[in-house]
Amino acid sequence: MKTALIAIKSNDEIKVLSDVGLFILIFALFILLGIRPSFASPYDIKVTQDDFKDERVYSPYAGRDYPDSVLFGDTHFHTNLSFDAGLVGTRLTMDEGYRFARGEKVISNTGQPVQLIRPLDFLVITDHAEFIGLAPMIHRSDPDLLADPWGRWVHERFNAGPEGRMEAFTDIIKWGTVKMQNPMGSNNAAKSIWRDFVEKADTYNEPGRFTAMTGFEWTSTPKGDNLHRVVIFADGFEKTSQTLPYSLFDSQDPQDLWAYLASYEEQTGGRAVAIPHNGNLSNGLMFNPKNFRGQTINRDYAERRIRWEPLYEMTQIKGDEEAHPLVSTEDEFADFENWDVSNIAGSAPKEDWMLRYEYARSALLVGLELGKKTGVNPFKFGMIGASDTHTALSTTREENYFGKYQKTEPSPYRHNNEVIPADDPALRIMTSQEQAAGLMAVWARENTRSEIFDAMSRKEVYATTGTRIRVRVFAGWDFNSEEVVRPDFIAEGYRRGVPMGGDLMGGQKGQAPTFMVRALRDPDGANLDRIQIIKGWLDRKGKTHERIYDIAVSDDRKIGKDGRARQAVGSTVDIATATYTNTIGDALLMAHWKDPDFDPKEHAFYYVRVLEIPTPRWTTYDAAFFGLDRPKNVPATVQDRAYTSPIWYSPN
C-alpha cells in the first residue's frame, strides 16, 4: 500500500512539472512572437462605443457605456463600534452587519432571528469617529484602555452597575459637547481599530456581487443642533489605512472637515465625500445662508461645499426631510414622517423660521438664491436615503423594522421608549415616531466601489423611504410622447438629454424642457399611486417659487388642467390585521411631460417624487403581531415613496 501511494504521488508531481514546463514554453513563444497575454479580470476591461466607432456591429449591446443597473444600499450604518450603540446594548459587529446585508439570517441584539427579503447590493459602515471601538474595549477589558487613566475610570464605572454606567455614559457625552478634546489623547488603540475596520471591508467586498465600502460619522452638535456628516471613501485598505477618522475633537466646523477630505485626496490619491443628514434636527443651521462662523456665504464657501458635499441624506429613521407643510403649503403629501419639535439634543424648541433651512426642497430653493448672489449654488445636492441604524441591522421595510437601537428592536414595549429625551415633554421623540427608512439607489454599470462612487459624484442617485422602487428620469429639449414607451428609452435619454443629477443648459425662446419618466414598483411591495414632478425656480425679481405637477396617475384617474389629480388613490389596508392588497394602483407608470410654465431666463430645478399606495405602518404591524393598541401619535398607514436627485436648468 505504501508503495502504491508513493507511486501515485510521484506521478502527480511529474504531471504538475510537465504542465508547468509546457506553460513556460508557451509563454516564451508568446514573448518571442511579440504577443503579450492578458490576465486582466472582467472588471479591468472597459469596452465602450469608441471600440466600435469604425465598425458596424450586429449586437446593439456590445460596448454599451451608460449606466443600466440600479443598485440599492445603505450608506449610514452603525455597529457595536459606535459608543452610542455598543454601550447601550448593540452587540452585533461589522461581520454580522455585512452578513446580514448580503442576505444571511442573523440573530439580533435581543436574540430574535432576522433576515432581509432580498440582499442589499452595497453597504457603507459609518461608525462614529468619536470613541470608535470604545464599547468593545470596555467589554473585553482591553489592556490599552486600562493603561489610560480616563479609560480605566470609564471601565470601572461601566462595571459598577446601572448608576455607574449612566455616570460613565454622561461623561462620554460631556467630553464631546463641553470639553471638546479627546480624553484619551492620541489613542493608539483607535488606530489599530481603524486598520481592522477598513481591512474588514476589503474582506467582504466582492466586485460584481456585493460592495463593501468604508466611512465614518463626524458628529458635530453645537449647542445640541445637528450638523452631522457621514464621510464615505471610494477606496480600499491601501489608501484608507493611511488616515484616521476626523472627529469633533478635531473641529466642529464643516469647513475643517472639508480640509481633511482635501488632505486625504492629496496625500493618497483617493476619493471621499461628506454627506449631511438630519437637517430637520439642526434648528435652522444645516442650510443657513451663514456659515458655521457666522459669516455670510461667499463664492469660495459655495464652491467648497458643493465640491465636498454633493449629496444630502434627506430621509432616514429620524424623519423624512423632503418638505414641511408649513413651508410647502400647497403640498398635501408634505406632512410625512416629520420630526419638527426640537434639535437633536431635545434642548431647544423648533421655531417656524428654521424650517426653510432644514428641508431638502426649501434648501434647494435657498441654493438658487445663493447661486445668484455668489455665482455658485452651494446647495446643488443630489438626494439619498439611508437608515442610520445603530443595531447593525439595515431593516427599512415596514413589516421587518428592527428599530434604531437595541432597546427599540421588536417587543410589546418599544413604542414608549424615548429616542430623543427632553426636560420639556413637548420636545420628546418616542420610538413610535421612528420612520422605517431609508435606502440609496444608484444607477451604475456594475456593482463595484468605483462605479457606485462615480454615480454618487455625478448625483445619478435617488432616495427611497425603505422600499425598492425603480425610477428613471431624463430631461431634454425634443423628447416626444412616444419615446417613453420605446425599448431604447434609456439610450435616447442619454443621447439627447440628461439624467437625474444633471444640468440642462441654454433654453431658447419658444422652447421648454421635456421629461421622460418611468417608475416600477418594488417587486415585493405595493403598487404605485402616482408620479409627480416638483419644480422650483427663481424668478426675474429674485423670488423663489415651487409647484407640483402630477404627470402619471394609476387606475385611470384624471389629471386636471391645473396639473393635479385631486382624487386620492384609496386604500386597501386592513388595520386590524396589518394587511393590504394590490387591487388598486399600478405596477408600472410612465410619463412624458413638458413644462407648461417655463421661462428660459429663470434658473430652476426639477425632481421626481413617486408615491406608493397606502400600506400598514410598522407600528400597525407591531399592534397586530403583539396584540397591542396602536399608538395614537402616528398614522396607521404610510405611502412609501422615492425622490430622485434634481435636474437643474441654467440659462447659461
N, C-alpha and C positions, 0 to 999 in steps of 0.2 A: 504494500500500500504506500509506504514512504517513497519507494522508487517511482511509482506512478505519479504521485503528487509533485515530486521534483521534476519529472519529465514534462508535466503539463506546464509548470511554472516556467521552465526553460523555453519551451516552445512559444509561450506567450511573450516572453522577453524578446525572443528572436523576431516575432511578428511586429512588436512595437518598434524595435530597432529598424526593421525593414521599412515600416511606414514612415518613420522619421527620416530615414535616408532618402526615400522617394520624395518626400515633401521638400527636403533641402535641394534635391536635384531639380525639381520643377521650379522652385523659387529662383534658383540660379539661372535657369533658362529664361525665365521672365526678365530678369535683370539684363542678361546678355542681349535680349531682343528689344530692350527699351520699354518693356511693359511693366507698369507699377501696379500690382494688385491692391485693391482697396478692401479694408477691413472695417469700414465705417458702419455704424448702426443705422437703422432706418431713420432715427431722429437726427442724424448728422447730415442727411441728404435732403436738400431743399430743391425740388423741381418746381419751376414756375413757368408761366406762359412764355417768358423770354427764351426758354429752351426750345420752343417750337415756333418762334416767330417767322422762320423762313420755310416752314413746312406746313402742309395741310394734313392734319391727323384725324383719324376716324373718331376716337374716343373723345366725347365732349368734356370728360372729367380729368384727362391727362393734363397735368400742370395747373389744375385749379388752385389759385393762390389767395382766395378770400376765405374769411372765417366761416366755416359751415357746421360747426358743432357748438351746442350750448352745454356748458358745464356749470354745475351747482356746487357751492361750497360755503363754508363758514370761516370768516376772517377775524373773528373776535371771540376768543375761546380760552377758558382758564382751567387749570388742573390744580392738584394739591400743592404745586409750587408757588401759587399766589397766596400771600399771607391771609387775605380775606376769604380764602376758600379753605386752604389746608388747616387753618386754625379754628374753623367753625364747622368742621365735620367732613370736608371732602377728603376722601382717601384715595380716590382714583388718580392714577398717574398719567403721564404722557402716553405710555403704552396702551392703557385702556382707552384713552381718548382717540388715538389713531385707529385702534382695532375696531372700536365702535363706529367711527366714521366710515371705515371700509366695509361695514355691513355685518360685523360679527355681533353675536349676542354677548352681553356682559352683565355682571351683577352690579347694580347701582350702589351708591354710598349708603343706602338704607336697606340693602340686601334684597332688592327686587330685580328680577330678570327684565332686561330691556333691550330692544333692537330697533333699528330703523326699518321702514318699509322698503327702502332701497338705499344702497350705499351712496355717500357723497362722492363727488369727483375730486374734491380737494379740501384741505383743512390747513388753517394757519393757527398754530397755538401761540397765544399772546399773553403769557403770564405777566403780572405786574413787575416792572423793573425794580420797584422798591421792595427790599427784603425778599427778593426772589430765592426760593428754596428754604426760607426760614422755618416753615412748618415741618417739613420732613427732618430738618436738622434737630428741631426740638424733640420730635417723636423718637428719633434714634439716639438721642444724647450725643450728638456729634462732637468729637474732641475739639475741632476748630471753633465751634460755637462756645464750648465750655471754657476755652482758653481766653475768651474775651470777657471782661467784667460785666458789660451790659448784657451780653449773650447768656452768661451764666445766670444773671439775675432773672432774665425772661424765662429761661429754662426752669428755674426753681419755682417761679410764680405759676407757671403753667402746670406744674405738677403738685400744686398746693391746694387743689380743689377749685370749685366754681368761683369763689371770690378772688382767689389769686389769679385765676385765668382771666377774669374780667379786668383786674388791675393791670396785668401784662398787656392785654389787647388794647386797653385805653392808652397805655404809654406808647405803644407802637404807633397808634393813630396820632398821638401828640407829637411824636418826632417828625411826622410828615406834615403836620399843619401848623405847628408853632415853632419848633426849634430849627427846622429847615437845615438839618445836617444829618449825615449818616452816623448813627451812634456807634457803628462797628468799624468806622474808618474805611480802609481800602477793601477789607473783607475778602481775603484770598479764597475763602470757601465759595463766595459768589462767582468768582472767576472760573472755578472748577465746575460749578453747577451749570454755568452758561456754556462751557465747552461740551459738557454732556448733553445739554439741551439741544444745541444745533447739530451735534453728531447724531442724535436720535432721529431728527427729521430726515437726515440722509438715509438712515436705515429703512425708514418706512416709505421713502419716495420711490415710486415705480413709474417712470415715464411711460405715458400711454394708457396707464390703468388707474393710478391714484397719485396725486401730487401732494406732498407734504412740504409746507413752507414754514419759515420761522419769522418771528417778530416778538414784540413786547408791547405792553401798555405803559405809556407815560402818564402819570396820574396827578396832573396839576389841578388843584382845587382851591384857588384863592378865596378866602372868606366863605368857604363852603359852596362856591359857584363852580360848576363843572366846565373845565377846559381840557378834558382828557383827549389824548390821541392814541390810536393804535399805529405802531410802526411795523411795516412789512418789508422784508428783504426778498429780492429776487434770487438770491444766491445761496450756495451750499456752504458746507463747513469750511472749505478752504478760505473763503472771504469773511463769512460772518464770525468765525472764531477769532478774527483779528480785532474785534471791537468788544465792547461791553454795553449792556443796555443803559440808555440815558434816563435818569430818574429825576424826580422832583428835588432830590438832594443836590442835583447839579443846577437846576433852574426851574422856575415855574413859568417862564416866558416862552411862548411858542416860537418866537424868533430865534431863541438859543437852540431849541430843538432842531430847527431848520439848518442852523450852522453845523450841528452834529451830523446831520444827514449829508450835508455837502462835504464835510471832512471824511466821512465814511466812503463816499463815492470816489473822492480824490485819492485817498490812500489805498483803496483796494481795487478800484476799477469796477466795483459792484454797483448795484442799483437799490434804491429804497424810497419809500413814500411814507407819509404820515396821513392818517385818516381821522378827522374829528368825529365825535359822536356825542349824542345826548345834549345837543344844544337846548333842548327843552328843559334841561336842569341847570342851565348856565345863568339864569336870571338876566338875560339880555347881553351877555358878554360874547357869545360864540361868533356872531356875525355883526358885531357892533362896528360903526364907522370909525371908531377909535381903536388903536391897538392896546396891547397889554399895559403899555407905559403911559396911556392916556393921551397919546398924540394922534392927530387926525391922519388917517391912512393916506399915504402918498404912493407914487408910482413904484418906487423901489420895494415897498412893502407888498404892494399888489402883485408885482412880478414874482417875488419870492414865495408868497403864499400859494399862488396857483401853480407854481413850479413844484412845490413840495407837497401840496395838498390837493391833488386833482379830483378826489372823491369825497363824498360825505356819507357816513353811515346814518341813514335817516329813518330806519325802523329797526327795532330790537326789543328785547324783553322790557326795557324801561320806557316803553311807549313808542307810538308812531309819530313821526315828525314831518309828515308831508305838509300839512296845512292845519290851521286852527280856525274854528268857526267865528271867533271874534275878529279875525283878520280877513279871512276869505268868507265874507258874509253871504255870498251867493252860492256857496258850495254845500249842498245838502249832505255830501259824503265826507266833509272835513272833520266832523265830530267823531273821530275814530281813534279809540285807544289812546287818548291824550293824557299825559301826566303834566298837569299845569297848575300846581298849587304852591310849589316852592322850588328851591335849589336842591342840589344833590344831597346836601347835608341836612335838609329839613330845618335849616336855621334862619331862613328869611322867606317871607311870603312872595308870591308872584304878583307883579303889577302889570296892568294891561299894556303899557308901552313896551314892555320887554318882549312880548310875543313876536313882534315883527322881526326881531333879531335872533330868533330861536328856531324857526321852522323853515324847511327847505324852500318852499315856494316863495315865501316873502323874502328869504335871503337871496334867492336868485334875482328878485326884483331890486333889492338893495344893491346887488352886484352891478346891475345895469346902470344905476345912478352913479356908483363909484367909478365905473368904467368910463362914463362920460367926463367925470371930473379929473381923473388921473391919467386916462388914456389906456388903462389896463383894468379888466374886470377881475377883482380878487376872488370872487365867489362864483367862478365859472366851473362848477364842480359836476361830476357825474354822481349818480345816486346808487347806493348799495344798501343791502340789509345784512345783518349778522345776528348772532344770538346773544353774546355777552354772558353765556352760561358760566357759572362757577362750580359746576358739578362734573366737568369733563365729559358731559353728555350733550351733544348737539341735537336736541329734540325740539322741532319747530312746528310740528303739526298739532292741531287742537286735540286730537284723540290720543296723542302719545307725548304729552307735555310733562317733563320731569322737573320743571321749576328752575329757578336761578341758583338756589343754594341747597345744601344737603337738607336743611330743615323744611324746604319747600318742595321736596320730592313728594310724589303722590301719597296722601294719607287723609283720613277723615278730618284732620285738624289743621291742615295747612292754610286754609283761606284766611284765617285771622292772625297770621304772623305779620309782624311789621317788617317791611322791606326798607322803608325809609322812616326811622323813628323820629319823632319831633316832640318837643315840650307842648306845643300847641296841637291839639288833636286834629284841627282842620288842615294841618300840613302833613299829616302822616299818610304814607302809601302802604297799602296792605298787599299781601300775596295775591289775593283775588284780583288785584288790578294789574298784575303782570300780564304781558302780552306773549302769546306763543309765537315767537318770531326770532329771527328772520334769516333769509339766505341772500347771497350774492350769486347772480348768474352772469357768466361771461361768454361772449361769442369768440371762439378761438378755432385754430386749425387742428390742434392736437392738445392732449392733456399733459402739458409739461409746465415747469416753472416759468420758463421764458415766455411761452405763449400766453399764459394767464397774466403774467406781469405786463406784457405788451398790451393786452386788452384793457387792463386797469389804467395804463398810462394814456391810452387813446380814448378812454372812457366808453368803450364799447361794452358796457356792463349795465345791469339793471338790478333793482331790488324787488324781493317778494317778501310778504309778511309770513312766510313759512312754507307755502306750498310751491310746486314746481311748474308754474305757468310758463309757457314758452311764448315769447313775444319778439317781433322784429318790426322796425320802422325805418323807412328811407324817405328822405326829402330831396326833391329836385325841382326843376322848372317845367318839365314837359311830360311827367308820368300821366298816363291815361287810365281810365277806369278798368279797361280790360286786362291791364298788365298785372294787377294784384292777384288775379286768378291763374296767371300763366305759370308753368313749371319752372321757367327761368326767372321768376320774380326776383330772386336774390342776386343773380348775376347782373341783371339790368339795374337793380338798385345800386350796386357798387359802381357800375359802369357810368351811369348818368346822374348819380345822386350821392348823398352822404348818409351814413348810418347814425344811430344814436351816438351821442358824444361828439358829433362832427359839426363843422361850420359851413353854412350856406352863405355864399357871398354874391354881391353885385346884382341885386334885383333891378330891373328896368321898369320904366313907366308902362303900365298896362299888364305887367307880369304879376303873378302871385305864386308862392311856393305850393307844390303839390306833394302829397304824402301817400305812401303805400304802407299799410299796417296789416299784420297778421297776428292773431293770438290763438293759441291752442291750450285747452285746459290741461291741468295735471292729469296724467292718465289714471292715477289712483285717487282723484279728487273730484271736486264739484264742477259742474258746468259753469259757463261764463254768462254773466249778466249783460255786460256792455264794454265797449272800448270808448275811451274819451281822449281827446287832445286838450291839454292845458296850455294855454298861450299866455305869456306875459310880455309886455312891451313898454317902452319908454317913448312917450310922445314928443312932439317937437318943442313943447314947453318944458320938458324935463320931468313930467309927471308919469308915474308908473300905473299900469292897469293890468288886470288879469281877466281871463274869460275861459269858460269851459264849453267845449263842443262835444256832444255825443256823436260819434261817427259810425258806430255799428251797435245795434241792439238785438237781443235774442227774441225769439218767439213772435216774430213778425210785428213787433211793436213799431210805432211810427215816430220819426224824428220831426219835430215841428220846424216852422220857418225860423224860429229863434235858435235853431241848432240844438235843442234839448228834447229828450224823450222823458216826458213828465210821468209816465205810467211806471210804477215800480214793477220789478220782475216777479214779486210774490215770494212765497216761502213754502217749502215742503217739510220744514223741521218739526219733528215731534219732540217737544221739550222734555216731556216726562221720561222718554226712553233715549233721548240724545241721539236721534237718528234723522236721516233725511234721504231724499231720493233725487235722482237727476231727471225727473219728469218735466222740469222747466229748465230754461236756459239752453244754450247751445255749446257743443263741444269745440267748435271752430267758428271764429268770427274774423271777417276780413273787411277792409275798407279802403277806398280811395277818397281823399279829401283835399279840397283846395281852399285856402284861407280866403274867406269872403270879405275880410276887413283889413286886407294887407295894405300897408303904406311902405314903399321901398326906401323911404328916408328914415324909418324908425327902427332902432335896434329891438330885437325880440328873441324870445326862446320858446320852444315847443317841446313838451314831453307827453308821453302816452301813459295813461292810467287804465289798467284792466281790472274789472271787478268780477269776482265770482258771485254765484247765487248764495243766499244765506245758508250757513251751516251751524251746528251747535258749537258754542264757545267751549273752551277747555273746562271752565267752571261748571258748565252744564253736563259735560261728560262725568266730571267728578261727582256731581249730585246724583246722577243715575247710578254710577258704579258703587258709591259708598252708601247710598240711601240717605242723602242729606237734603236739607233745604238749600235751594240755590241762593247764593249771595245776592243781596239786593243792590249792591253798589256798582254792579256791572251788568251789561245786557246779557240776554240768554243766547243770542246768536251773533255771528260776525259775518262780514263779507270780506274774506281774504282777497288780496289784491297784489298787483305788480306795478312798479313805477320804472319807466325807462329813464336813462340819462337823457338830458335835453339835447336838442339840436338848436344851435344858435344861428340867428340871422344877423349879419352886419352889412350896412350899406356899402362899406368899402373894406 
